[in-house]
Amino acid sequence: MRILLLGARGQLGRALFSALCRDYPHWQVTALGRAACDITDPGALIGALNRHQPDVILNGAAYTAVDLAEAKPELAERINHQAVALLAWEASARGALLVHFSTDYVFDGSGSDPWCEADAPSPLNVYGASKLAGEQVIRALCPHHLIVRTSWLYGGEGSYFARTILRRANEGQPLEVVADQWGAPTQVDWLATSVLLALPQVVKAPDKGGLYHLCPAGETSWHGFASALVEESCRLGLLARPVPIKPIPSANWPQAARRPLNSRLDCRRFATVFGIQIPAWEVLMSRWLASQCEGG
Ligand SMILES: NC(=O)c1ccc[n+]([C@@H]2O[C@H](COP(=O)([O-])OP(=O)(O)OC[C@H]3O[C@@H](n4cnc5c(N)ncnc54)[C@H](OP(=O)(O)O)[C@@H]3O)[C@@H](O)[C@H]2O)c1
């Protein structure tokens, strides 16, 4: 199977590449970062598709700067929607499976029930709207697709919430963390591995494709996640002593983009269709922290 991975240098792109190399050495994988293939450049994108003739396109490329997107909506729109439209068109014309990622931020965060795939999206911010437009254009143009909505990614390269919390805790800084946004933190290597398990199934049985939610089981707030990170890091000896973590409402942490309060995702469809067991977020967090102890 020939795989073309785009956005290969992002957090998820790197996790996908590692999992592909580790678990699927018999697949022919080409991984291109933005410098090698800017998806907003039609020449570069079509050139890469012509050169590599993929059976599967994995799109890890996205504009993910949620707050900056409020000031630069056209950039989010170009990368998360317009470029994805061309990708969907080309994938469809070539009969390739398009695997794409989206976000809990397509929902408005009302209520407290986990969101199902059939629930109506209603994004609160520019980033969420651009990601929703990307999903919709794929569904319209490319029937052979797998779109995976996930939430609160951590555990790879780059800067993200869990890393910031651990750095500040190591510096002994007391923390204030939002306690009224609920969801599940998703360890990126687990996400990559789970999606790659589904991939051959969708290739073999295209009717298994479509839109799915995927994050670990259970729920917490950002405050709950920060507290668990600090507690488990102390237990593992990654952190000398705990720091106080004050719960605050979102209103006390102003950000350019509004965030949904309820980001819970119902992932039963993915688990049932692809036959995987979804572990609790705490289990994945502990495993990730333990791997940090080993320098892994
Ligand atoms: N991070 C989260 O918490 C989260 C939550 C839910 C869903 N998601 C979704 O999960 C996916 C992966 O997110 P992530 O955390 O891995 O994001 P990320 O670390 O920001 O990676 C995105 C990658 O896309 C690249 N990129 C941006 N514009 C591009 C372009 N025009 N052409 C080619 N590549 C381009 C970026 O390159 P540069 O670094 O050069 O800009 C970066 O390497 C995205 O679809 C995102 O919407 C993320």
The ligand as an SDF file (V2000), in Angstrom:
LIG
                    3D

 48 52  0  0  0  0  0  0  0  0999 V2000
   -3.7310   20.0700   18.7690 N   0  0  0  0  0  0  0  0  0  0  0  0
   -4.9220   19.7770   19.2700 C   0  0  0  0  0  0  0  0  0  0  0  0
   -5.1800   19.9010   20.4770 O   0  0  0  0  0  0  0  0  0  0  0  0
   -6.0010   19.2460   18.3460 C   0  0  0  0  0  0  0  0  0  0  0  0
   -7.2630   18.9650   18.8950 C   0  0  0  0  0  0  0  0  0  0  0  0
   -8.2490   18.4700   18.0590 C   0  0  0  0  0  0  0  0  0  0  0  0
   -7.9860   18.2710   16.7140 C   0  0  0  0  0  0  0  0  0  0  0  0
   -6.7660   18.5750   16.2000 N   0  0  0  0  0  0  0  0  0  0  0  0
   -6.5340   18.3480   14.7670 C   0  0  0  0  0  0  0  0  0  0  0  0
   -5.5230   17.3670   14.6360 O   0  0  0  0  0  0  0  0  0  0  0  0
   -4.7440   17.6250   13.4780 C   0  0  0  0  0  0  0  0  0  0  0  0
   -3.2680   17.6560   13.8320 C   0  0  0  0  0  0  0  0  0  0  0  0
   -3.0330   18.6680   14.7920 O   0  0  0  0  0  0  0  0  0  0  0  0
   -1.5800   18.9080   15.3990 P   0  0  0  0  0  0  0  0  0  0  0  0
   -1.7280   19.1520   16.8570 O   0  0  0  0  0  0  0  0  0  0  0  0
   -0.6380   17.8220   14.9470 O   0  0  0  0  0  0  0  0  0  0  0  0
   -1.1960   20.2710   14.7000 O   0  0  0  0  0  0  0  0  0  0  0  0
    0.2270   20.9170   14.4640 P   0  0  0  0  0  0  0  0  0  0  0  0
    1.2280   20.3480   15.4210 O   0  0  0  0  0  0  0  0  0  0  0  0
    0.0230   22.3860   14.4230 O   0  0  0  0  0  0  0  0  0  0  0  0
    0.6290   20.3770   13.0300 O   0  0  0  0  0  0  0  0  0  0  0  0
    0.0460   20.8750   11.8640 C   0  0  0  0  0  0  0  0  0  0  0  0
    1.0890   20.7620   10.7840 C   0  0  0  0  0  0  0  0  0  0  0  0
    0.5110   21.2400    9.5720 O   0  0  0  0  0  0  0  0  0  0  0  0
    1.5020   21.9910    8.9260 C   0  0  0  0  0  0  0  0  0  0  0  0
    0.9380   22.9300    7.9800 N   0  0  0  0  0  0  0  0  0  0  0  0
    0.3180   24.1090    8.2220 C   0  0  0  0  0  0  0  0  0  0  0  0
   -0.0150   24.6990    7.0840 N   0  0  0  0  0  0  0  0  0  0  0  0
    0.4090   23.8770    6.0860 C   0  0  0  0  0  0  0  0  0  0  0  0
    0.3800   23.9390    4.6830 C   0  0  0  0  0  0  0  0  0  0  0  0
   -0.1420   24.9970    4.0590 N   0  0  0  0  0  0  0  0  0  0  0  0
    0.8960   22.9240    3.9790 N   0  0  0  0  0  0  0  0  0  0  0  0
    1.4450   21.8670    4.5960 C   0  0  0  0  0  0  0  0  0  0  0  0
    1.5300   21.7500    5.9210 N   0  0  0  0  0  0  0  0  0  0  0  0
    1.0120   22.7490    6.6580 C   0  0  0  0  0  0  0  0  0  0  0  0
    2.2250   22.7190   10.0360 C   0  0  0  0  0  0  0  0  0  0  0  0
    3.4710   23.1670    9.5690 O   0  0  0  0  0  0  0  0  0  0  0  0
    4.1510   24.4540   10.2310 P   0  0  0  0  0  0  0  0  0  0  0  0
    4.5950   23.9750   11.5770 O   0  0  0  0  0  0  0  0  0  0  0  0
    5.2570   24.7710    9.2970 O   0  0  0  0  0  0  0  0  0  0  0  0
    3.0920   25.5030   10.3160 O   0  0  0  0  0  0  0  0  0  0  0  0
    2.3450   21.6060   11.0710 C   0  0  0  0  0  0  0  0  0  0  0  0
    3.5070   20.8490   10.8550 O   0  0  0  0  0  0  0  0  0  0  0  0
   -5.2890   18.9160   12.8840 C   0  0  0  0  0  0  0  0  0  0  0  0
   -6.1840   18.6060   11.8540 O   0  0  0  0  0  0  0  0  0  0  0  0
   -6.0150   19.5640   14.0360 C   0  0  0  0  0  0  0  0  0  0  0  0
   -7.0520   20.3970   13.5770 O   0  0  0  0  0  0  0  0  0  0  0  0
   -5.7630   19.0470   16.9930 C   0  0  0  0  0  0  0  0  0  0  0  0
  1  2  1  0
  2  3  2  0
  2  4  1  0
  4  5  1  0
  4 48  2  0
  5  6  2  0
  6  7  1  0
  7  8  2  0
  8  9  1  0
  8 48  1  0
  9 10  1  0
  9 46  1  0
 10 11  1  0
 11 12  1  0
 11 44  1  0
 12 13  1  0
 13 14  1  0
 14 15  2  0
 14 16  1  0
 14 17  1  0
 17 18  1  0
 18 19  2  0
 18 20  1  0
 18 21  1  0
 21 22  1  0
 22 23  1  0
 23 24  1  0
 23 42  1  0
 24 25  1  0
 25 26  1  0
 25 36  1  0
 26 27  1  0
 26 35  1  0
 27 28  2  0
 28 29  1  0
 29 30  1  0
 29 35  2  0
 30 31  1  0
 30 32  2  0
 32 33  1  0
 33 34  2  0
 34 35  1  0
 36 37  1  0
 36 42  1  0
 37 38  1  0
 38 39  2  0
 38 40  1  0
 38 41  1  0
 42 43  1  0
 44 45  1  0
 44 46  1  0
 46 47  1  0
M  CHG  2   8   1  16  -1
M  END
$$$$
